[in-house]
Amino acid sequence: MALRKSIPNGLRIGVFSGVTLFGALGLGLSLEAVNRLTETRPAKAFLANVVDRRTGQSRDGSTYHTVSFAPVEWSQAPQSINDEELHERLKIGDPVCGELHTGMLGWRWWVLTPCRDEVPAP
């Protein structure tokens, strides 16, 4: 009882908040791993075109490189991926090949690569 009174309320709330935050983060990462690693459905191939390329600076000073592609059947809006290598290799209008994965939990993700045969020679 004496120990409980000696710990300030702010510290107790801070410790509780930290433990809760890291627990939720760990649970989220674990669920994402389960979603991807236990996928039993085959990936669906898709073809799209690069519609935008951007390089920017985030608040922490790091640089990001995004490539936006469309059309895709699961969204009206173009989808984006942060990938420096793709950003350097692709131009607007280039075709991109992708695989749409639907994990065990139904959370979708995609893998995007330049199309090998479909890319016209410069």
C-alpha positions in Angstrom: 0.0 0.0 0.0 2.8 2.4 0.8 4.5 1.7 -2.5 1.3 2.5 -4.4 1.0 5.9 -2.8 4.7 6.7 -3.6 4.2 6.4 -7.4 2.8 9.6 -8.8 -0.4 9.4 -10.8 1.3 10.9 -13.9 3.9 8.1 -13.9 1.3 5.4 -13.5 -0.7 6.8 -16.4 2.4 7.1 -18.6 3.5 3.6 -17.9 0.0 2.2 -18.6 -0.2 4.2 -21.8 3.2 3.0 -23.0 2.4 -0.6 -22.3 -0.9 -0.3 -24.0 0.6 1.4 -27.1 3.4 -1.1 -27.5 0.9 -4.0 -26.9 -1.4 -2.6 -29.6 1.6 -2.1 -32.0 2.8 -5.7 -31.4 -0.7 -7.1 -31.9 -1.1 -5.1 -35.2 2.2 -6.4 -36.5 1.4 -9.9 -35.5 -1.9 -9.8 -37.3 -0.3 -8.4 -40.4 2.2 -11.2 -40.3 -0.6 -13.8 -39.9 -2.4 -12.1 -42.8 0.5 -12.3 -45.2 2.2 -15.6 -44.1 -0.9 -17.7 -44.0 -2.5 -16.6 -47.3 -4.0 -19.5 -49.1 -5.6 -17.8 -52.1 -3.6 -17.2 -55.2 -2.5 -13.7 -56.1 -4.4 -12.0 -58.9 -2.3 -10.4 -61.6 -3.1 -7.0 -62.9 -1.8 -4.5 -65.4 -1.8 -0.7 -64.9 0.0 2.4 -66.0 2.1 4.9 -64.1 0.1 8.1 -63.8 2.3 10.1 -61.5 5.8 10.1 -59.9 6.8 12.3 -57.0 9.7 12.9 -54.8 9.2 14.7 -51.5 10.5 15.5 -48.1 8.8 14.3 -44.9 8.7 16.3 -41.7 11.6 14.3 -40.3 13.7 15.3 -43.2 13.7 11.9 -45.0 13.1 11.7 -48.7 10.3 9.6 -50.2 9.7 8.5 -53.8 6.2 7.6 -54.8 4.8 6.0 -58.0 1.1 6.2 -58.6 -0.6 3.7 -60.9 -4.1 3.2 -62.4 -6.5 1.9 -63.4 -7.1 -0.9 -60.8 -10.4 -2.7 -60.3 -10.5 -2.3 -56.5 -10.4 1.5 -56.4 -11.5 4.5 -58.5 -8.5 6.5 -57.3 -4.9 5.8 -58.4 -2.9 3.8 -55.9 0.6 4.7 -54.8 3.6 2.9 -53.6 6.7 4.3 -51.9 9.6 2.7 -53.8 12.8 4.5 -54.8 13.9 1.8 -57.3 10.6 1.8 -59.2 10.6 5.6 -59.1 14.0 5.7 -60.8 13.1 3.0 -63.4 9.6 4.1 -64.5 8.3 7.1 -66.4 4.7 8.4 -66.6 2.8 6.2 -69.0 4.9 3.1 -68.5 3.0 -0.1 -67.9 3.4 -1.8 -64.5 2.6 -5.4 -63.7 1.3 -6.3 -60.3 0.0 -9.0 -58.0 -2.9 -8.3 -55.8 -2.8 -10.4 -52.7 -5.8 -11.0 -50.4 -4.5 -12.3 -47.1 -6.1 -14.8 -44.8 -7.7 -11.9 -42.8 -8.8 -10.2 -46.0 -6.4 -7.3 -45.8 -5.1 -6.6 -49.4 -1.6 -5.7 -50.5 0.1 -5.6 -53.8 3.5 -6.2 -55.3 4.4 -3.9 -58.2 7.1 -4.5 -60.8 8.0 -3.0 -64.2 6.5 -5.2 -67.0 9.4 -6.9 -68.8 8.0 -7.7 -72.2 5.5 -4.8 -72.4 7.9 -1.9 -71.8 8.7 -0.4 -75.2 12.4 0.1 -76.0 13.6 3.7 -75.8 
